Amino acid sequence: MKKKEVDAIRKKLEDRRGELVRKLSEFRNESKTVEVDVAQDLADKAESSYTKEFLLSLSDAEREQLFQIDAALKRIGKGEFGNCLVCQKEIGKKRLGVLPWTPLCIECEEKSESETA
């Protein structure tokens, strides 16, 4: 990949990382404000519990994406970005444009998904 393309992807990754960090911080604060003890009756407690669990599950998915972004930024720093971690072939530019944090080419991703299904 050309330096200009890698720099554009780095910027995209850093921007997304900033968004995720802000979002996770908001989720953490919101989940703290949902207090089960404050609820008046059983229905209120169930709703509060569900809301808190929902917020925490969202943050789990966001945390996973943040981990993938950090790994992609490390690969950029090492000059190893843009190649599939499994087959070492170059990852398509269209794929990196949509999922710049992806560590796998489309073929290896499909194989991975079919094995876990």
Buried (B, 14 or more C-beta within 10 A) or exposed (E): BEEEBBEBBBEBBEEBBEEBEEBBEEBEEBBEEBEEEEBEEEEEBEEBEEBBEEBBEBBEEBEEBBEBBEEBBEBBEEEEBBBBBBEEEEBBEEBBEEBBBBBBBBEBBEBEEEEEE
